[in-house]
Amino acid sequence: MTDNSTKAIVCVDDEAIILMSLKAQLRNHYKNKFLIETSLSGEEAINVIEDLKNSGICVHMLISDWNMPGMRGDQLFSIIKEKYPEINLILITGQADKETLNVLRNSMKVTAILNKPWDPKTLQSYIDSFDTRK
């Protein structure tokens, strides 16, 4: 059972090992402050976010890889920004081109773009900077 104060972070990457690492880092640092959900694709992430929202859970942050089969991270962000503009977006990538990164920064208002491998403290600082819960 959840209440309206529950916040979630949704992590998306097509590599399960990356998701496991990211989820473990976030859980280790934040303990029970956030519900941490993972998805192996953009399509799955959209469904997870919709389910969370329908359950009254605030999705605080979407952290996604860029280069994934089916739906790239920038495509996912575009869909999420249109449906849920309040969700903060972080891109973690090792492959996005400069033009794509500029579009993400400027038009989609991406919170942060981090290179793989990411620095956990840098990621946490971005998450913390957008967490308004005291």
C-alpha contacts under 8 A as a table, 3 or more apart, distances in Angstrom:
res1	aa1	res2	aa2	distance
2	T	6	T	6.36
2	T	55	S	7.96
2	T	56	G	7.80
2	T	57	I	7.39
3	D	6	T	5.74
3	D	56	G	7.03
3	D	57	I	7.23
4	N	56	G	5.71
4	N	57	I	5.95
4	N	58	C	7.20
5	S	57	I	7.37
5	S	58	C	7.43
6	T	34	F	6.97
6	T	35	L	7.29
6	T	57	I	5.52
6	T	58	C	6.32
7	K	33	K	7.51
7	K	34	F	5.23
7	K	35	L	6.15
7	K	57	I	5.91
7	K	58	C	4.77
7	K	59	V	5.69
7	K	60	H	5.84
8	A	34	F	5.11
8	A	35	L	4.43
8	A	36	I	5.74
8	A	37	E	7.14
8	A	57	I	6.87
8	A	58	C	6.12
8	A	59	V	4.66
8	A	60	H	5.58
8	A	61	M	6.96
9	I	34	F	6.52
9	I	35	L	6.25
9	I	36	I	5.03
9	I	37	E	6.24
9	I	59	V	6.02
9	I	60	H	5.75
9	I	61	M	4.80
9	I	62	L	5.90
9	I	63	I	7.44
10	V	36	I	6.04
10	V	37	E	4.77
10	V	38	T	5.61
10	V	39	S	7.43
10	V	45	A	7.29
10	V	48	V	7.98
10	V	49	I	7.49
10	V	59	V	7.37
10	V	61	M	6.35
10	V	62	L	4.87
10	V	63	I	6.19
11	C	19	L	6.81
11	C	22	L	7.67
11	C	23	K	7.62
11	C	36	I	7.53
11	C	37	E	6.22
11	C	38	T	4.73
11	C	39	S	6.24
11	C	45	A	7.94
11	C	62	L	5.97
11	C	63	I	4.72
11	C	64	S	5.75
12	V	19	L	6.99
12	V	38	T	5.83
12	V	39	S	4.81
12	V	40	L	5.74
12	V	41	S	6.27
12	V	42	G	6.89
12	V	45	A	6.65
12	V	62	L	7.71
12	V	63	I	6.18
12	V	64	S	4.53
12	V	65	D	6.20
13	D	16	A	7.04
13	D	18	I	6.83
13	D	19	L	6.18
13	D	39	S	6.65
13	D	40	L	5.21
13	D	41	S	6.38
13	D	64	S	6.05
13	D	65	D	5.17
13	D	68	M	7.02
14	D	39	S	7.82
14	D	40	L	4.55
14	D	41	S	5.81
14	D	65	D	7.83
14	D	68	M	5.85
14	D	69	P	7.51
15	E	18	I	5.50
15	E	19	L	6.63
15	E	40	L	6.90
16	A	19	L	5.06
16	A	20	M	6.14
16	A	40	L	6.92
17	I	20	M	5.08
17	I	21	S	6.21
18	I	21	S	5.15
18	I	22	L	6.10
19	L	22	L	5.09
19	L	23	K	5.93
19	L	38	T	6.60
19	L	39	S	7.96
20	M	23	K	5.21
20	M	24	A	6.03
21	S	24	A	5.17
21	S	25	Q	6.17
22	L	25	Q	5.19
22	L	26	L	6.20
23	K	26	L	5.19
23	K	27	R	6.00
23	K	36	I	6.56
23	K	37	E	7.85
23	K	38	T	7.59
24	A	27	R	5.16
24	A	28	N	5.91
25	Q	28	N	5.17
25	Q	29	H	6.22
25	Q	120	P	7.14
26	L	29	H	5.24
26	L	30	Y	5.80
26	L	31	K	7.64
26	L	36	I	7.61
26	L	124	Q	7.92
27	R	30	Y	5.27
27	R	31	K	4.92
27	R	32	N	7.17
27	R	36	I	7.31
28	N	31	K	5.61
30	Y	33	K	5.42
30	Y	34	F	6.73
31	K	34	F	7.45
32	N	35	L	6.88
37	E	48	V	7.82
38	T	45	A	7.52
39	S	42	G	7.36
39	S	44	E	5.71
39	S	45	A	5.26
39	S	48	V	7.64
40	L	44	E	6.74
40	L	45	A	7.59
41	S	44	E	5.23
41	S	45	A	6.22
41	S	68	M	7.17
41	S	69	P	7.71
41	S	70	G	7.60
41	S	71	M	7.14
42	G	45	A	4.96
42	G	46	I	6.31
42	G	70	G	7.71
42	G	71	M	5.60
42	G	72	R	7.19
42	G	73	G	7.10
42	G	76	L	5.64
43	E	46	I	5.30
43	E	47	N	6.61
43	E	71	M	7.25
43	E	76	L	7.90
44	E	47	N	5.17
44	E	48	V	6.20
45	A	48	V	4.96
45	A	49	I	6.08
46	I	49	I	5.19
46	I	50	E	6.16
46	I	76	L	7.88
46	I	80	I	7.46
47	N	50	E	5.10
47	N	51	D	6.11
48	V	51	D	5.12
48	V	52	L	6.15
49	I	52	L	5.09
49	I	53	K	6.08
49	I	59	V	6.98
50	E	53	K	5.12
50	E	54	N	6.03
51	D	54	N	5.08
51	D	55	S	6.21
52	L	55	S	5.06
52	L	56	G	6.49
52	L	57	I	5.18
52	L	58	C	7.28
52	L	59	V	7.20
53	K	56	G	5.13
53	K	57	I	5.22
53	K	58	C	6.34
53	K	59	V	7.12
54	N	57	I	7.40
59	V	62	L	7.57
59	V	87	I	6.25
60	H	86	E	7.97
60	H	87	I	5.62
60	H	88	N	6.27
60	H	131	D	7.48
61	M	87	I	5.60
61	M	88	N	4.68
61	M	89	L	5.84
61	M	90	I	7.40
61	M	127	I	7.34
62	L	87	I	6.81
62	L	88	N	6.18
62	L	89	L	5.00
62	L	90	I	6.21
63	I	89	L	6.03
63	I	90	I	4.67
63	I	91	L	5.83
63	I	92	I	7.06
64	S	73	G	5.90
64	S	89	L	7.86
64	S	90	I	6.39
64	S	91	L	5.09
64	S	92	I	5.94
65	D	68	M	6.95
65	D	72	R	7.72
65	D	73	G	5.66
65	D	91	L	5.82
65	D	92	I	4.94
65	D	93	T	5.42
66	W	72	R	5.30
66	W	73	G	4.01
66	W	74	D	6.40
66	W	91	L	6.58
66	W	92	I	6.73
66	W	93	T	5.54
66	W	95	Q	7.35
66	W	96	A	6.44
67	N	72	R	5.33
67	N	73	G	6.54
67	N	93	T	7.30
67	N	95	Q	6.71
67	N	96	A	7.12
68	M	71	M	6.13
68	M	72	R	5.07
68	M	73	G	7.05
69	P	72	R	6.71
71	M	75	Q	6.10
71	M	76	L	6.53
72	R	75	Q	5.33
72	R	76	L	6.39
73	G	76	L	5.01
73	G	77	F	6.10
73	G	91	L	7.25
74	D	77	F	5.00
74	D	78	S	6.19
74	D	100	T	7.81
74	D	104	L	6.94
75	Q	78	S	5.15
75	Q	79	I	6.50
76	L	79	I	5.30
76	L	80	I	6.20
77	F	80	I	5.04
77	F	81	K	5.86
77	F	89	L	7.20
77	F	108	M	7.43
78	S	81	K	5.26
78	S	82	E	6.33
78	S	108	M	6.92
79	I	82	E	5.32
79	I	83	K	6.33
80	I	83	K	5.15
80	I	84	Y	5.38
80	I	85	P	6.91
80	I	87	I	7.65
81	K	84	Y	5.25
81	K	85	P	4.42
81	K	86	E	7.62
81	K	87	I	7.23
81	K	108	M	7.09
82	E	85	P	6.00
84	Y	87	I	5.92
85	P	88	N	7.94
88	N	110	V	7.08
88	N	111	T	6.07
88	N	130	F	7.55
89	L	109	K	7.88
89	L	110	V	5.08
89	L	111	T	5.26
89	L	112	A	6.99
90	I	110	V	6.12
90	I	111	T	5.52
90	I	112	A	4.88
90	I	113	I	5.84
90	I	114	L	7.57
91	L	110	V	7.49
91	L	112	A	6.34
91	L	113	I	4.72
91	L	114	L	6.15
92	I	113	I	5.90
92	I	114	L	4.74
92	I	115	N	5.56
92	I	116	K	6.20
92	I	118	W	7.21
93	T	96	A	6.30
93	T	113	I	7.54
93	T	114	L	6.37
93	T	115	N	4.98
93	T	116	K	5.39
94	G	115	N	5.33
94	G	116	K	5.07
94	G	117	P	7.77
96	A	100	T	6.40
96	A	101	L	6.57
97	D	100	T	5.46
97	D	101	L	6.35
98	K	101	L	5.08
98	K	102	N	6.22
99	E	102	N	5.16
99	E	103	V	6.34
100	T	103	V	5.16
100	T	104	L	6.19
101	L	104	L	5.08
101	L	105	R	6.15
101	L	113	I	7.77
102	N	105	R	5.13
102	N	106	N	6.05
103	V	106	N	5.26
103	V	107	S	5.53
103	V	108	M	6.97
104	L	107	S	5.87
104	L	108	M	5.04
104	L	109	K	6.44
104	L	110	V	5.76
105	R	108	M	6.19
105	R	109	K	5.30
105	R	110	V	5.19
105	R	111	T	7.69
105	R	112	A	7.78
106	N	109	K	5.64
106	N	110	V	7.67
110	V	113	I	7.30
111	T	126	Y	7.41
112	A	126	Y	7.08
114	L	118	W	5.99
114	L	123	L	7.78
115	N	118	W	5.52
118	W	122	T	7.73
118	W	123	L	7.30
119	D	122	T	5.38
119	D	123	L	6.37
120	P	123	L	5.11
120	P	124	Q	6.10
121	K	124	Q	5.04
121	K	125	S	6.13
122	T	125	S	5.11
122	T	126	Y	6.50
123	L	126	Y	5.32
123	L	127	I	6.37
124	Q	127	I	5.03
124	Q	128	D	5.95
125	S	128	D	5.03
125	S	129	S	6.02
126	Y	129	S	5.11
126	Y	130	F	6.71
127	I	130	F	5.57
127	I	131	D	6.40
128	D	131	D	5.07
129	S	132	T	7.96
